[in-house]
C-alpha cells in the first residue's frame, strides 16, 4: 500500500496538535520557518545533513 507523503504528514501533524496541544503561534512559526528555510541558501546543507 502506497501512502502519499502529504497525507502522512497531515495525519502526524493533526495527531501532534491534538495530543501535545502546542500554541497555534508556535505551529505557525515552525511552518513558516520551514517554508522559508526550504527556499534559502541553507537548503542544500540541510538536505545533505538529513539524507545521511
C-alpha positions in Angstrom: 0.0 0.0 0.0 1.4 3.4 -1.0 0.5 6.3 1.2 1.3 9.8 -0.1 3.8 11.8 1.9 1.4 14.8 2.2 -1.3 12.6 3.8 1.2 11.0 6.2 2.4 14.5 7.3 -1.2 15.7 7.6 -2.1 12.8 9.9 1.0 13.1 12.0 0.6 16.8 12.3 -3.1 16.5 13.3 -2.3 13.9 16.0 0.6 16.0 17.3 -1.6 19.1 17.6 -4.4 17.1 19.2 -2.2 15.2 21.7 0.6 17.7 22.5 -1.5 20.9 22.2 1.2 23.4 21.3 0.1 27.0 20.9 -1.1 28.0 17.5 1.5 30.7 17.1 4.3 28.1 17.6 2.8 25.9 14.9 2.6 28.9 12.5 6.2 29.9 13.3 7.5 26.4 12.7 5.6 26.0 9.4 6.7 29.4 8.1 10.2 28.9 9.2 10.4 25.5 7.5 9.0 27.0 4.3 11.5 29.9 4.3 14.4 27.6 5.1 13.5 25.3 2.2 13.9 28.2 -0.2 17.1 29.6 1.4 20.8 29.2 0.7 20.9 26.7 3.6 18.6 24.2 1.9 21.4 22.1 0.3 23.2 21.9 3.6 20.1 20.8 5.4 19.3 18.3 2.7 22.8 16.8 2.9 22.5 16.6 6.7 19.1 14.9 6.6 19.9 12.5 3.8 22.8 10.9 5.7 
